[in-house]
Amino acid sequence: MINFPNAKINIGLNITEKRPDGFHNIETIFYPIGLSDILEINHSTNGFQYLNSGLTVEDGKLKNNLCYKAFEILKKDFPIPDINLHLHKIIPFGSGLGGGSSDASFTLKMLNLLFKLNLTNSDLVKYAEQIGSDCAIFIENKTAFATERGNILNPLNINLSGMTFVLIHPGIHVNTGLAYSKSNPRIPKKKLTELIKEPIENWKSTIFNDFEEIIFHDHPEIKEIKDQLYNLGAVYASMSGSGSSVYGLFKNNIDINNVFDTYYTWKEIL
C-alpha cells in the first residue's frame, strides 16, 4: 500500500497562553498543501523493517521515529503483525510544515485500512493526539481552525482556488521548543476565524504568526525571504508554524526561476 503524506501551512498563529503541563495553547488555521512524502507499507515476514530514502531522517533511532510510534500505539490495542515501512522523505525537516506529523497520521490511516481495524476518523484522531500536537489535522486532512495545543479542530472553508502558492525553505532547522520558550503569550483582540473572512489583501496587516518576531530576530535571512515574496507581488506572505519555511500567495502565476536558487522551493496552483 502506497500513500502520500502531505504538508500543511499555518495561516496565522497566535500563542495565547502557557499551559500547566508546559505546553502552550495556540489558535491557528491549518491549510493542507500538495507537497508530500511517499509512504509504503506492506506485510513483513522478517520482523518490523524500516527503510528511509530521500532526505535522511536525522535521528536514526527507530524508537523516536514517528511512523514507528504510530505502529506501536496501534499494536498495543490490536494484534497487528510486523510490517515493511518505506518512507521516502521529501518535506524538509524543521520547516514548520508538519511533515513528521503527517507521516505518523498517514501510518495510522494506512494500518487501519491494511489490517481492517474499522477505526473511525474520531478514533484515529485520539491515537494521533498521543503522537504529537499537530498530528490530528492530517486524519481528516482538511482546512481547520485549531485551538488548545493545535489538536482541537473545527472545519473551516477558505477558498484559495486558482491562487499561485510559493513555498521557500532556507535550510534552517528551527527548534520549536526553544521558540516557544522565547514567546510572549497573549490573547488576540480579534479571532482568526473573523479575520480570515476579510479580503485576502487585508491579511498582510491583520493576520500574523507570533513566531515571526522570535525567529526573524535570530535568523534575519528568513525575514528577507518574506520581504522578497512581497516584492515579487504576493498578496499575502507568512512563515509557517515555527519556521523556517515561508510561503507567498499570488493572484497570478509567477516565475520564480533564478530568484531563490540557493533554497528549497515548491510551487503549486491551489
C-alpha positions as CSV (number, residue, x, y, z in Angstrom):
1,M,0.0,0.0,0.0
2,I,1.4,3.4,-1.0
3,N,0.2,6.8,0.1
4,F,1.4,10.4,0.0
5,P,1.6,12.2,3.4
6,N,1.2,15.9,2.6
7,A,2.4,19.0,4.3
8,K,0.4,21.9,5.8
9,I,0.9,25.6,6.3
10,N,-0.3,27.8,9.1
11,I,-2.4,30.9,8.2
12,G,-1.9,33.0,11.3
13,L,-0.6,31.6,14.5
14,N,-1.4,33.2,17.9
15,I,0.3,31.8,21.0
16,T,-2.4,32.6,23.6
17,E,-1.2,31.1,26.9
18,K,1.2,28.7,28.6
19,R,-0.4,25.6,30.0
20,P,0.2,24.0,33.4
21,D,1.5,20.9,31.5
22,G,4.3,23.0,30.0
23,F,2.8,23.2,26.5
24,H,1.2,26.3,25.0
25,N,-2.3,27.0,23.8
26,I,-2.5,28.4,20.3
27,E,-5.0,29.4,17.7
28,T,-4.1,28.9,14.1
29,I,-5.5,27.8,10.7
30,F,-4.1,24.6,9.2
31,Y,-4.3,24.5,5.5
32,P,-3.1,21.3,3.7
33,I,-0.9,21.7,0.6
34,G,0.3,19.4,-2.2
35,L,3.9,18.9,-1.1
36,S,4.2,15.3,0.1
37,D,6.4,12.5,1.2
38,I,5.9,8.9,-0.1
39,L,5.0,6.2,2.3
40,E,4.8,2.5,1.5
41,I,3.6,-0.2,4.0
42,N,3.4,-3.9,3.3
43,H,3.3,-7.1,5.3
44,S,6.6,-8.4,6.6
45,T,7.9,-11.9,7.1
46,N,11.0,-10.8,8.9
47,G,10.0,-8.6,11.8
48,F,9.5,-4.8,11.6
49,Q,11.5,-3.4,8.8
50,Y,12.1,0.4,8.2
51,L,13.7,2.0,5.2
52,N,14.4,5.7,4.8
53,S,15.2,7.2,1.4
54,G,15.2,10.8,0.1
55,L,16.0,13.2,2.9
56,T,17.8,11.4,5.7
57,V,15.9,11.3,9.0
58,E,18.3,13.0,11.4
59,D,17.6,10.9,14.4
60,G,18.2,7.4,13.2
61,K,16.8,5.7,16.4
62,L,13.8,3.7,15.5
63,K,12.1,4.3,18.9
64,N,12.0,8.1,18.1
65,N,10.6,7.6,14.6
66,L,7.0,9.0,14.4
67,C,5.9,6.3,12.0
68,Y,7.2,3.6,14.3
69,K,5.4,5.3,17.2
70,A,2.2,5.2,15.3
71,F,2.7,1.4,14.6
72,E,3.5,0.8,18.3
73,I,0.5,2.7,19.5
74,L,-1.9,0.7,17.4
75,K,-0.1,-2.6,18.2
76,K,-0.9,-2.1,21.9
77,D,-4.6,-2.3,21.2
78,F,-4.7,-4.6,18.1
79,P,-2.9,-7.8,17.1
80,I,-1.1,-6.1,14.2
81,P,1.6,-8.2,12.5
82,D,5.0,-6.8,11.6
83,I,5.3,-4.6,8.5
84,N,7.8,-3.3,6.0
85,L,7.7,0.5,6.1
86,H,9.5,2.6,3.5
87,L,9.4,6.4,3.9
88,H,10.7,8.5,1.0
89,K,11.2,11.8,2.7
90,I,10.7,15.0,0.6
91,I,9.1,17.5,3.1
92,P,12.1,19.3,4.7
93,F,12.7,18.8,8.5
94,G,12.3,21.6,11.0
95,S,10.4,23.6,8.4
96,G,7.0,24.3,10.1
97,L,5.2,22.1,7.5
98,G,4.2,19.2,9.8
99,G,6.0,16.5,7.7
100,G,6.7,14.1,10.5
101,S,3.3,14.5,12.0
102,S,1.7,13.8,8.6
103,D,3.9,10.7,8.1
104,A,2.7,9.4,11.5
105,S,-1.0,10.1,10.9
106,F,-0.9,8.5,7.4
107,T,0.7,5.5,9.0
108,L,-2.3,5.2,11.4
109,K,-4.7,5.5,8.5
110,M,-2.9,3.0,6.3
111,L,-2.6,0.4,9.1
112,N,-6.3,0.9,9.7
113,L,-7.1,0.0,6.1
114,L,-4.4,-2.6,5.6
115,F,-5.5,-4.7,8.7
116,K,-9.2,-3.8,8.6
117,L,-9.2,-2.3,12.1
118,N,-12.5,-0.5,11.4
119,L,-11.4,2.6,13.3
120,T,-13.4,5.8,12.6
121,N,-11.6,9.1,12.0
122,S,-12.6,10.1,15.5
123,D,-10.8,7.0,16.8
124,L,-7.8,7.8,14.7
125,V,-7.6,11.4,16.0
126,K,-7.3,10.0,19.6
127,Y,-4.4,7.9,18.6
128,A,-2.8,10.8,16.6
129,E,-3.0,13.1,19.6
130,Q,-0.8,10.6,21.5
131,I,2.0,11.2,19.0
132,G,2.0,14.9,18.5
133,S,0.0,18.1,18.9
134,D,-0.5,18.7,15.1
135,C,-0.9,15.1,14.1
136,A,-4.7,15.2,14.3
137,I,-5.1,17.6,11.4
138,F,-3.8,15.0,8.9
139,I,-6.5,12.5,9.8
140,E,-9.3,14.5,8.1
141,N,-6.6,16.4,6.2
142,K,-8.9,19.4,5.6
143,T,-8.6,23.1,6.4
144,A,-9.4,23.7,10.0
145,F,-9.3,26.3,12.8
146,A,-7.2,24.8,15.6
147,T,-7.0,25.7,19.3
148,E,-5.5,24.4,22.5
149,R,-2.3,22.6,21.6
150,G,-3.4,22.6,17.9
151,N,-5.4,19.4,18.4
152,I,-8.9,20.8,18.8
153,L,-10.1,21.2,15.2
154,N,-13.1,22.9,13.7
155,P,-13.6,22.7,9.9
156,L,-13.2,26.0,8.1
157,N,-14.0,26.9,4.5
158,I,-11.3,29.0,2.8
159,N,-11.3,29.4,-0.9
160,L,-7.8,30.0,-2.3
161,S,-8.5,28.1,-5.6
162,G,-6.6,29.5,-8.6
163,M,-4.0,31.3,-6.5
164,T,-0.3,30.5,-7.0
165,F,1.3,29.2,-3.9
166,V,5.1,29.5,-3.5
167,L,7.0,27.9,-0.6
168,I,10.6,28.7,0.3
169,H,12.6,26.7,2.8
170,P,16.1,28.2,3.5
171,G,17.5,25.0,5.0
172,I,17.5,26.3,8.6
173,H,16.2,24.0,11.3
174,V,14.2,25.8,13.9
175,N,13.9,24.3,17.4
176,T,10.2,24.6,18.2
177,G,10.6,24.1,21.9
178,L,13.2,26.9,22.1
179,A,11.0,29.2,20.1
180,Y,8.0,28.6,22.4
181,S,10.3,29.4,25.4
182,K,11.0,32.8,24.0
183,S,7.4,33.6,23.2
184,N,5.1,36.1,25.0
185,P,1.7,34.5,25.1
186,R,-1.3,36.9,24.8
187,I,-5.0,36.7,23.8
188,P,-5.5,38.4,20.4
189,K,-8.1,41.2,20.2
190,K,-9.8,39.5,17.3
191,K,-10.1,35.8,16.4
192,L,-8.6,34.4,13.3
193,T,-12.0,33.0,12.3
194,E,-13.2,36.6,11.9
195,L,-10.0,38.0,10.3
196,I,-9.9,35.2,7.7
197,K,-13.3,36.4,6.3
198,E,-11.8,39.7,5.2
199,P,-10.4,40.1,1.7
200,I,-7.0,38.4,1.3
201,E,-5.5,41.8,0.5
202,N,-6.2,42.7,4.2
203,W,-4.4,39.7,5.7
204,K,-1.0,41.4,5.4
205,S,-2.0,43.9,8.1
206,T,-4.3,41.7,10.2
207,I,-3.1,38.1,10.3
208,F,0.2,37.4,11.9
209,N,2.4,34.5,13.1
210,D,3.6,35.2,16.6
211,F,6.7,33.1,16.0
212,E,8.0,35.5,13.3
213,E,9.2,38.2,15.8
214,I,11.2,35.5,17.6
215,I,12.6,33.7,14.6
216,F,13.3,36.8,12.4
217,H,15.4,38.2,15.3
218,D,17.6,35.1,15.3
219,H,17.5,34.5,11.5
220,P,17.1,37.7,9.6
221,E,17.5,35.9,6.3
222,I,14.1,34.3,6.9
223,K,12.5,37.8,7.1
224,E,14.3,38.7,3.9
225,I,12.6,35.8,2.1
226,K,9.2,37.1,3.3
227,D,10.0,40.6,2.2
228,Q,11.2,39.3,-1.2
229,L,7.9,37.4,-1.7
230,Y,6.0,40.7,-1.1
231,N,8.4,42.5,-3.5
232,L,7.5,39.9,-6.2
233,G,3.8,40.7,-5.8
234,A,2.5,38.3,-3.1
235,V,-0.8,39.4,-1.7
236,Y,0.0,37.6,1.5
237,A,3.2,36.0,2.8
238,S,4.0,34.4,6.1
239,M,6.2,32.0,7.9
240,S,4.6,28.6,8.6
241,G,4.5,27.3,12.1
242,S,7.7,28.0,14.0
243,G,9.5,28.1,10.7
244,S,11.7,28.2,8.9
245,S,9.6,27.8,5.7
246,V,8.0,31.0,4.3
247,Y,5.2,31.0,1.8
248,G,3.6,33.5,-0.5
249,L,0.1,33.7,-2.1
250,F,-0.1,35.3,-5.6
251,K,-3.1,36.1,-7.6
252,N,-1.3,35.5,-10.8
253,N,1.2,32.8,-11.9
254,I,4.8,33.9,-11.1
255,D,8.2,32.8,-12.4
256,I,10.5,32.1,-9.5
257,N,13.3,30.7,-11.6
258,N,16.7,32.3,-10.6
259,V,15.1,34.0,-7.6
260,F,15.5,31.6,-4.8
261,D,18.1,29.3,-6.4
262,T,20.0,28.6,-3.2
263,Y,16.9,27.5,-1.3
264,Y,14.4,24.6,-1.5
265,T,11.3,25.9,-3.4
266,W,7.9,24.5,-4.0
267,K,5.2,26.0,-6.3
268,E,1.7,24.9,-7.0
269,I,-1.6,26.3,-8.2
270,L,-4.2,25.9,-5.4
